[in-house]
Amino acid sequence: MNWHLLSPHAVPSGPPLNLTAVFVDSTSLSVVWQPPPETERNGVLLEYQLTYAPNSSLSDITTLIVVGLNASLTQLAIFTVYQVTVRARTSVGTGPPAMETARTDSTGERAMVYISMTLAL
């Protein structure tokens, strides 16, 4: 007699982890995240649903389907705050969102970080 035990699939019960959205330049954001904890995936993760919209017009939502753990958002408005959400999806449906806000830059230049060190002798 052969027995096959199949675990039931469901929508993820937890959101993606460590969602980060940072500006790249005046019209682009870089978005990265990690999968939900394994105990909250409830099946095989097939893809992620990423949505974004300017805070000033949350009805102007763009939705992307992403297979990996990052996305580049381009052709955005200059010096604008965006609301970004990411949801994991199994064969049953999408789970709860991770949310982040980020602002595009106003200068059109990449951010430069300057480090100053003082050495004590």
N, C-alpha and C positions, 0 to 999 in steps of 0.2 A: 504494500500500500504506500503510495506516494502522497505526501502532504506538502502543500505549498502555502506558505504564510506570506501574505502581502500586507504591507502596512498601508493604511489609508492615506490618501493625499488630501491636502487641504490648502487653503491660501496661507501664505506665511503669516504667523502671528506676531512677528516682530519686524520693525523697520530696518533698513540698511543701517550700518554703523559708520561712525566717523565721517559723515558727509561734510565735505569742505568745498566751498566755491570761492575762488579768488580771481581778481582781475588780472588779465594778461596785458591788455592795452585798452585804448579808449573804446573799443567796440567788441571786446572778447572777454569771456570768462572761462576758466578751467574748472571742471567739476570732477571730484574723485570721491569714492566711498568704498566701504567694505561690505560683504554680504551680512545678512542677519546672522545671529548666533545659530549654530547647527540645530540646536534644540527648538528653534523657532521657525525653521524653514518649512517644515511640514511637507517635504517632497523635494524633488529636483528643481532647482532654480533654473528657469529657461531664459529669462531676460529681465531687464529693469525698465520701468516706465519713468522717464524723466520729464517733468513739466517745468516750464518757467514762464514768468510774466513780469512786466514792470510793476512795481508797487503802486504806481499812479494809475494803472489800468489793469487790474487783476482779471478783467474779462477778456483781455488780449492774451490768451494762454496758448503756448506752443507745446506740443507733446512729441517726444522722441522715444523710440524703442532702441534700447542699448543692450548689446550682448555682453560687453565687458564691464569693467569697474571704473570707467572714466568717460568723460565727454568734453568736447570743446564747443562752446556756444559762441557763434560768430555773428557778425552783422547786427550787433546790438546797438541801442541808442547810447550816445556819449553821456557820461556822468549821470547814469541812471541806476537806481536801486532795483534789483531783481529779486523776486521770490523764486527759489528753486526747490522742487520736491523730487524725491526718488522713491519708488516703490519696487519691491521684488515681486516677481511673478512666477508661479508654478503653473502646471497644466489646469489647475482649478480656478485660478484667478490671482489678483494682485493683493498684496498685504498693505499694512499701514505705512504712511509716508514718513520719511526723514525730511526735515525742512531746514533750509538755510537761506540767508539773504546775503547778497553781495552787490557791490557797486562797480560799474565800469569807471575808468579813469577819465579825467577831463583834458589831459594834456596830449594824448595820442602817443605818449612814450611809455615804454616798459618801466616798471618800478625799479629803482636802483637802491640797493641797500649798502650803506657805508658803515664799516666797522672801525671804531677807534679803539686802540689798545694803548695802555700805558704800562711800561715795564718798570718795575722797581728793582734797582740794583743794590 
